[in-house]
Amino acid sequence: MQELEIERKNLLTKDEYNHLITGLSLSDVTPKKQRNHYFETADFQLKQTGSALRIREKNGAFVLTLKQPQGDGLLETHEPLTKQEANQLIANNGTIKPAIETRIKALGVPIEALVFGGTLETNRIEVNQDGVLVVLDESHYLGQVDYELEIEGPSLKVTEARLDGLLTRFSITKKETPNKIARFYSALNNVS
């Protein structure tokens, strides 16, 4: 399965995150837990193509996703996995499903060079407002915690307008926001 994801993000301080939860009346929403297990080559060949590979573990389900840049968004190719398949990939003993393997090979990245890099756990609050998904994430990885506002919408114009509107409404400074996998690997490099 494939989908085009058009999203924009903004890192938040803990206070900004809490202010948004209160201001958007989300205090009674229980965050949903998800874990992202990341894969990359030792020399970051996927990153060099603007792509990323992860297994998302959520509600007992496992989905392998390859994200690739396309137009204003990211083309996501998804393949469901069993728990055993996911665990084998995490242990660097598994095989990648053919639809994703073909796309990775087309990028010029050797499948055998991909290795498990680590896990990021997120507590996620989602609310759909007028066809736009507003997401507040609290992510834990490598001894760090970060907070993020993510907007996913039908077009770049709508997505950016919603993000800018929320940042203005809650007096939050717009910040350069690398995606989660980039933040994870940056932190991993600082630990190494």
Sequence and secondary structure as in RCSB ss.txt:
>XXXX:A:sequence
MQELEIERKNLLTKDEYNHLITGLSLSDVTPKKQRNHYFETADFQLKQTGSALRIREKNGAFVLTLKQPQGDGLL
ETHEPLTKQEANQLIANNGTIKPAIETRIKALGVPIEALVFGGTLETNRIEVNQDGVLVVLDESHYLGQVDYELE
IEGPSLKVTEARLDGLLTRFSITKKETPNKIARFYSALNNVS
>XXXX:A:secstr
 EEEE EEEEEE HHHHHHHHHHTT TT   EEEEEEEEE TT HHHHTT EEEEEEETTEEEEEEEEEETTEEE
EEEEEE HHHHHHHHTT     HHHHHHHHHTT  GGG EEEEEEEEEEEEEEETTEEEEEEEEEETTEEEEEEE
EE SSHHHHHHHHHHHHHHTT        HHHHHHHHHHHH 
